[in-house]
Amino acid sequence: MTVSAIDYAVLSQAILAAAREMGAKLVRSAYSTILREARDGSAAILDRDGNTVAQAELIPMQLGTIGSVFQACAREYDLDEVGPDDFFVINDSYSGGQHLQDVFFFHPIFAGERRVGFAASVAHHLDIGGGSPGLSVHARDVHSEGIIIPPTKFSMSRDWNGGPLERLLRANVRAPLQTMGDFNAQIAANRIGAQRIGELCARYGAETVEEVMADFQSYTERRVRAAIAEAPDGTYTGEAVIDDDGLGHGPIRVKSTVTIARDRMTVDYTGTDPQVATNLNAPLAAAISATMSCVKSVLTSPDIPFNAGLTRSIDVIVPEGSILNPRYPAPVRARMEICYRAFNATMNALSQAVPDQVIANGFDCTTVACLSWLNNGAYSVYLEIFGGGYGASRQEDGCDAIDSPMSNCANTPVEAIDQDYDFFRVETYALTPDSFGHGTMRGGAGFTKSFRILRDGATVALYADRFATAPEPLFGGTAGGMGACEIHRDGEVIRLTSKDMAELRAGDLVVFRLGGGAGYGRACDRPAALVAEDLRNGLLSEETARQAYPAQMETLG
């Protein structure tokens, strides 16, 4: 490295700060609650060849493979012919993207005439077309899930700001104000990233900035290799399942075989069940993101940057035609459900190698809730990502009512929902007592959120999991709680499946119940003081406490 250690430290952290500022710009400029409040988007700085250098810590699932998503664009176009006015767009699940709702924008960064990198942003868009508002539960191919954008180069001056691409997208979405506003937020985020990197190039020189970008990736590679080398060599296996395929067939299994050899790791999903007819399949990019997220969270420390250096020492094998690498045109909208099982299966395998560094299963599925209403030709679409209780670890109880590790969406405040939607209101939003698994450390508590429908003609749609299979514990703990979705109508309770949709009437109460995380270690070893604290906070009932912790309750009197 020819750059001094001081300049490297300053520049590497400045590049990371630029990516984080992009993430803040993306969220603060957004129109929809899914991006503005839940923060379901991400941003990154790529080098001149499209390798990830630094990323905002927002949604791991969207950014674990952002460099490989960009490579789909690089294969279609000569990057040396890209100009300052050009930009790339892609959401195609079968050209390197994830699901269609995640649309990636890539803008080149120039220092004078020299291309030094790309600014990248991705957002989950409220509606991108398809068979029904927000999400199409009954889609049987990817075309039913929305408009498909293959890796394509556009011109800002020609194709945006009233140009053909903007008009095409506006014509294909049901909520144009929010959706187009979020696209503009992505562009704004990319512009601030390009500006910050340009400022660094002006001060330190483009060649110096590019050298630091390369060294920053090598730094991550060295740290990851060292972390892998500390784990014992061997081959370890783990499994996990989702409830079903949405058609009543299941459970659907993911098998992960982890091989550690010195400073390299291979994660092999051979033995995973085949692709299904519904939208639960995951594109290859998503499966790789899930794997990288798991490995980094278990083996490495949080200060290691998530960039292209992470992937250099980890090989991921995913058989084509499996639910983690389906063949076109399988639908993929709900890919997070099976990706969480890839995360769980790999975590379960690693628990055999590094038991003190893993967590028990949480209510780690993506529960996507969508309420929509068509009024006088205008759609109102509400979509929110729900989490649940986190799994326990050796040192800590699981977090209560939090999104799961690959999604990481924030809470959407009730006040923000009330401001944007008038066809329903939130009636309940509360932690659920006794919803977690027990152990030396307990899982996190789940929660309940209910919506009173105020207009006839509204629709509810959801995809979720863990309605039938509970989060699995580790080392003697007990399983976490399961989820449910119900419609309460005139004294009747209509129970929906975990992948379902239904028409609603004014007066209906739609109730989402999100489960809790599993426990870690034997319940008999839990400190009595922690049992007392849960009782005092109302998270644990006395009846459940006497069943799960009889010795502690006897001590407490």
NUKE-67971 format. One record per residue (C-alpha): residue number from 1; x, z, y. Coordinates in steps of 0.2 Angstrom, whole numbers, plus 5000, padded with zeros to 4 digits. Layout:
N
NUM;X;Z;Y
...
END
This chain:
557
1;5000;5000;5000
2;5007;4995;5017
3;4995;5004;5027
4;5000;5022;5032
5;4992;5037;5024
6;4984;5042;5040
7;4977;5025;5044
8;4971;5023;5026
9;4961;5040;5028
10;4954;5035;5045
11;4949;5018;5040
12;4942;5022;5023
13;4931;5035;5030
14;4926;5024;5045
15;4920;5011;5032
16;4910;5024;5023
17;4903;5030;5039
18;4898;5012;5043
19;4888;5011;5027
20;4880;5028;5030
21;4875;5022;5048
22;4867;5007;5040
23;4857;5017;5029
24;4851;5028;5044
25;4847;5012;5054
26;4837;5005;5039
27;4826;5021;5037
28;4824;5024;5056
29;4819;5006;5059
30;4807;5004;5045
31;4788;5002;5046
32;4781;5007;5029
33;4780;5025;5023
34;4789;5020;5007
35;4805;5016;5017
36;4802;5026;5033
37;4798;5042;5024
38;4802;5041;5006
39;4819;5031;5010
40;4817;5019;4996
41;4831;5008;5002
42;4850;5007;5003
43;4864;4999;5012
44;4882;4995;5008
45;4898;4986;5014
46;4905;4973;5003
47;4923;4965;5004
48;4925;4947;5007
49;4922;4942;4989
50;4906;4953;4987
51;4913;4968;4979
52;4905;4985;4984
53;4917;4995;4995
54;4906;5009;5002
55;4887;5013;5001
56;4875;5024;5009
57;4869;5039;4998
58;4851;5034;4997
59;4844;5026;4981
60;4857;5025;4967
61;4847;5013;4956
62;4847;5000;4970
63;4866;5001;4973
64;4875;5004;4957
65;4876;4985;4955
66;4874;4978;4972
67;4891;4969;4970
68;4885;4960;4954
69;4868;4956;4963
70;4879;4947;4976
71;4889;4938;4963
72;4873;4928;4959
73;4874;4921;4977
74;4893;4918;4976
75;4890;4907;4960
76;4878;4896;4969
77;4887;4894;4986
78;4905;4892;4992
79;4908;4907;5001
80;4922;4899;5012
81;4908;4888;5019
82;4897;4903;5025
83;4896;4904;5044
84;4891;4919;5055
85;4873;4912;5056
86;4871;4912;5038
87;4864;4925;5026
88;4859;4927;5008
89;4842;4933;5001
90;4838;4937;4982
91;4826;4947;4973
92;4825;4936;4956
93;4826;4948;4942
94;4834;4934;4931
95;4847;4929;4943
96;4855;4946;4945
97;4842;4956;4954
98;4832;4970;4949
99;4813;4970;4951
100;4805;4959;4964
101;4800;4972;4976
102;4818;4976;4979
103;4824;4962;4991
104;4842;4961;4995
105;4849;4954;5011
106;4868;4950;5013
107;4875;4945;5030
108;4893;4940;5032
109;4905;4950;5043
110;4918;4940;5053
111;4933;4945;5063
112;4936;4930;5074
113;4936;4915;5062
114;4940;4926;5047
115;4927;4932;5034
116;4931;4950;5030
117;4916;4956;5021
118;4897;4956;5019
119;4884;4969;5025
120;4871;4972;5012
121;4854;4980;5012
122;4840;4982;5000
123;4823;4989;5002
124;4808;4992;4991
125;4794;4982;4999
126;4776;4989;5000
127;4769;4972;4994
128;4778;4956;4989
129;4762;4947;4982
130;4758;4946;4964
131;4742;4950;4954
132;4736;4965;4964
133;4741;4976;4979
134;4757;4986;4978
135;4759;4984;4959
136;4751;4974;4945
137;4749;4985;4930
138;4742;4971;4920
139;4756;4958;4923
140;4762;4949;4908
141;4776;4939;4916
142;4787;4941;4931
143;4778;4928;4941
144;4762;4939;4941
145;4773;4952;4950
146;4776;4944;4966
147;4785;4930;4975
148;4802;4926;4967
149;4817;4922;4979
150;4832;4915;4969
151;4849;4918;4977
152;4848;4907;4992
153;4857;4904;5008
154;4847;4904;5024
155;4851;4902;5043
156;4846;4916;5055
157;4843;4904;5069
158;4833;4892;5059
159;4824;4902;5046
160;4820;4919;5054
161;4812;4924;5070
162;4797;4912;5067
163;4806;4901;5055
164;4801;4894;5038
165;4807;4909;5028
166;4799;4922;5039
167;4783;4912;5039
168;4783;4909;5020
169;4786;4928;5016
170;4772;4933;5029
171;4760;4921;5020
172;4763;4929;5003
173;4761;4948;5007
174;4746;4958;5009
175;4753;4970;5022
176;4762;4959;5034
177;4765;4972;5048
178;4774;4984;5036
179;4783;4972;5025
180;4789;4960;5039
181;4794;4976;5049
182;4804;4982;5034
183;4813;4965;5032
184;4818;4966;5051
185;4824;4984;5047
186;4836;4977;5034
187;4842;4964;5046
188;4845;4977;5059
189;4855;4988;5047
190;4866;4973;5042
191;4870;4970;5060
192;4875;4987;5064
193;4887;4987;5048
194;4894;4970;5054
195;4897;4977;5071
196;4906;4993;5065
197;4917;4983;5053
198;4921;4971;5067
199;4926;4985;5079
200;4938;4991;5066
201;4945;4974;5064
202;4948;4972;5083
203;4957;4989;5083
204;4967;4989;5067
205;4968;4970;5062
206;4957;4961;5049
207;4971;4961;5036
208;4973;4980;5038
209;4955;4983;5036
210;4954;4971;5020
211;4969;4980;5013
212;4960;4997;5015
213;4944;4990;5007
214;4954;4985;4992
215;4963;5002;4991
216;4947;5011;4993
217;4941;5003;4977
218;4957;5006;4968
219;4956;5025;4973
220;4939;5026;4965
221;4945;5017;4949
222;4960;5030;4948
223;4949;5045;4950
224;4936;5038;4937
225;4949;5034;4924
226;4957;5052;4926
227;4939;5060;4924
228;4936;5050;4908
229;4953;5054;4901
230;4949;5073;4903
231;4934;5071;4891
232;4938;5071;4872
233;4940;5055;4864
234;4927;5050;4851
235;4911;5041;4848
236;4894;5050;4853
237;4876;5045;4851
238;4860;5049;4860
239;4842;5044;4860
240;4827;5045;4872
241;4810;5037;4872
242;4796;5032;4884
243;4778;5036;4879
244;4772;5018;4875
245;4772;5000;4880
246;4757;5002;4890
247;4746;4994;4876
248;4746;5009;4865
249;4761;5005;4855
250;4775;5017;4855
251;4785;5027;4857
252;4799;5015;4863
253;4816;5020;4860
254;4833;5018;4869
255;4849;5022;4859
256;4865;5024;4867
257;4882;5025;4859
258;4896;5031;4870
259;4914;5028;4865
260;4928;5037;4875
261;4946;5031;4872
262;4959;5038;4883
263;4954;5032;4901
264;4941;5020;4896
265;4923;5021;4891
266;4911;5010;4882
267;4892;5013;4883
268;4883;5002;4869
269;4864;5001;4869
270;4863;4992;4852
271;4849;4998;4842
272;4837;5000;4857
273;4820;4993;4854
274;4815;4975;4859
275;4807;4969;4875
276;4789;4972;4877
277;4774;4962;4884
278;4771;4974;4899
279;4781;4977;4915
280;4792;4991;4907
281;4806;4980;4903
282;4822;4982;4914
283;4834;4968;4920
284;4852;4969;4915
285;4857;4974;4933
286;4845;4989;4932
287;4852;4995;4915
288;4870;4994;4921
289;4865;5004;4937
290;4857;5018;4926
291;4872;5019;4915
292;4884;5020;4930
293;4873;5033;4938
294;4873;5044;4923
295;4892;5043;4919
296;4897;5046;4938
297;4885;5061;4939
298;4892;5069;4923
299;4910;5065;4923
300;4916;5063;4941
301;4915;5074;4957
302;4903;5070;4971
303;4917;5065;4983
304;4922;5050;4973
305;4915;5035;4982
306;4903;5024;4972
307;4910;5007;4973
308;4916;4992;4963
309;4931;5003;4956
310;4919;5013;4946
311;4915;4999;4935
312;4932;4994;4930
313;4935;5007;4917
314;4917;5007;4910
315;4910;4993;4899
316;4892;4992;4896
317;4884;4982;4881
318;4866;4978;4882
319;4859;4967;4868
320;4849;4952;4875
321;4831;4953;4871
322;4830;4972;4871
323;4819;4981;4883
324;4835;4984;4893
325;4840;4966;4894
326;4824;4955;4892
327;4822;4937;4891
328;4813;4927;4905
329;4799;4928;4909
330;4796;4946;4904
331;4788;4957;4918
332;4800;4970;4925
333;4791;4979;4939
334;4791;4997;4930
335;4809;4995;4925
336;4813;5013;4931
337;4804;5021;4916
338;4815;5013;4903
339;4831;5015;4914
340;4828;5034;4915
341;4828;5034;4896
342;4845;5024;4896
343;4850;5038;4908
344;4844;5052;4896
345;4851;5044;4881
346;4868;5042;4888
347;4867;5060;4895
348;4862;5066;4878
349;4877;5057;4870
350;4889;5065;4883
351;4882;5082;4880
352;4891;5082;4864
353;4908;5078;4873
354;4906;5089;4889
355;4891;5101;4886
356;4895;5111;4902
357;4893;5096;4913
358;4876;5089;4908
359;4858;5094;4912
360;4843;5095;4901
361;4830;5081;4904
362;4819;5083;4919
363;4802;5075;4923
364;4813;5061;4926
365;4802;5046;4926
366;4796;5036;4941
367;4778;5040;4945
368;4772;5026;4956
369;4755;5029;4964
370;4747;5015;4973
371;4730;5017;4983
372;4724;5001;4991
373;4708;4995;5000
374;4703;4978;5007
375;4692;4980;5023
376;4686;4964;5033
377;4700;4953;5026
378;4714;4966;5029
379;4723;4976;5016
380;4728;4994;5018
381;4741;4998;5004
382;4748;5016;5001
383;4762;5017;4989
384;4772;5033;4985
385;4786;5038;4972
386;4783;5055;4964
387;4796;5065;4955
388;4793;5082;4947
389;4804;5096;4940
390;4823;5093;4937
391;4831;5098;4921
392;4841;5114;4920
393;4860;5115;4919
394;4872;5128;4912
395;4874;5136;4929
396;4858;5133;4938
397;4839;5132;4936
398;4832;5114;4939
399;4826;5110;4956
400;4807;5111;4959
401;4797;5096;4964
402;4810;5084;4968
403;4813;5065;4964
404;4823;5061;4949
405;4842;5056;4950
406;4841;5037;4950
407;4827;5036;4963
408;4831;5050;4975
409;4816;5046;4986
410;4812;5059;4999
411;4795;5068;5001
412;4782;5058;5011
413;4774;5071;5023
414;4755;5073;5023
415;4755;5070;5042
416;4763;5053;5040
417;4751;5048;5027
418;4736;5054;5038
419;4743;5044;5052
420;4744;5027;5043
421;4729;5028;5031
422;4710;5031;5034
423;4702;5027;5018
424;4708;5043;5009
425;4715;5060;5013
426;4727;5072;5004
427;4718;5087;4998
428;4731;5096;4987
429;4750;5096;4987
430;4756;5111;4978
431;4769;5117;4965
432;4762;5120;4948
433;4765;5137;4940
434;4771;5137;4921
435;4775;5118;4922
436;4793;5120;4917
437;4803;5123;4901
438;4812;5140;4898
439;4829;5145;4894
440;4844;5154;4900
441;4841;5142;4915
442;4824;5136;4917
443;4818;5118;4922
444;4811;5114;4939
445;4793;5116;4942
446;4781;5101;4944
447;4768;5099;4957
448;4750;5092;4960
449;4745;5080;4973
450;4727;5075;4975
451;4718;5062;4986
452;4700;5062;4992
453;4693;5044;4993
454;4683;5041;5009
455;4678;5022;5006
456;4670;5012;4992
457;4680;4998;4985
458;4697;5007;4985
459;4708;5005;4969
460;4721;5016;4961
461;4735;5009;4951
462;4750;5018;4943
463;4764;5017;4931
464;4773;5033;4925
465;4779;5041;4909
466;4780;5058;4900
467;4761;5059;4899
468;4764;5060;4880
469;4782;5065;4877
470;4789;5080;4885
471;4807;5082;4894
472;4819;5087;4880
473;4829;5104;4882
474;4847;5107;4878
475;4855;5121;4867
476;4840;5131;4863
477;4829;5129;4878
478;4811;5123;4878
479;4803;5107;4883
480;4797;5103;4901
481;4779;5100;4906
482;4770;5083;4905
483;4761;5073;4918
484;4743;5067;4920
485;4732;5057;4932
486;4713;5060;4933
487;4699;5054;4943
488;4686;5068;4947
489;4669;5060;4950
490;4652;5069;4950
491;4657;5083;4938
492;4666;5070;4926
493;4684;5069;4923
494;4691;5052;4920
495;4708;5052;4912
496;4720;5037;4916
497;4734;5032;4905
498;4752;5032;4911
499;4751;5014;4915
500;4734;5010;4922
501;4722;5005;4936
502;4704;5009;4941
503;4691;5005;4954
504;4686;5020;4965
505;4671;5026;4974
506;4669;5036;4990
507;4670;5054;4985
508;4681;5052;4971
509;4696;5064;4969
510;4712;5056;4962
511;4723;5069;4955
512;4741;5066;4950
513;4750;5080;4940
514;4769;5079;4939
515;4777;5089;4925
516;4792;5101;4925
517;4810;5100;4919
518;4817;5106;4902
519;4827;5122;4900
520;4845;5124;4895
521;4851;5138;4883
522;4841;5152;4874
523;4827;5160;4884
524;4832;5177;4877
525;4848;5175;4887
526;4840;5173;4904
527;4843;5187;4916
528;4828;5198;4919
529;4831;5197;4938
530;4827;5178;4937
531;4811;5181;4927
532;4806;5194;4940
533;4810;5182;4954
534;4799;5168;4946
535;4785;5180;4944
536;4786;5186;4962
537;4786;5168;4969
538;4771;5163;4958
539;4780;5150;4948
540;4778;5160;4932
541;4762;5168;4926
542;4763;5185;4918
543;4755;5178;4902
544;4768;5165;4900
545;4782;5176;4904
546;4777;5188;4890
547;4777;5174;4878
548;4793;5166;4884
549;4803;5181;4889
550;4797;5196;4879
551;4813;5206;4880
552;4815;5203;4899
553;4797;5208;4902
554;4800;5224;4892
555;4815;5228;4903
556;4805;5225;4919
557;4791;5236;4913
END
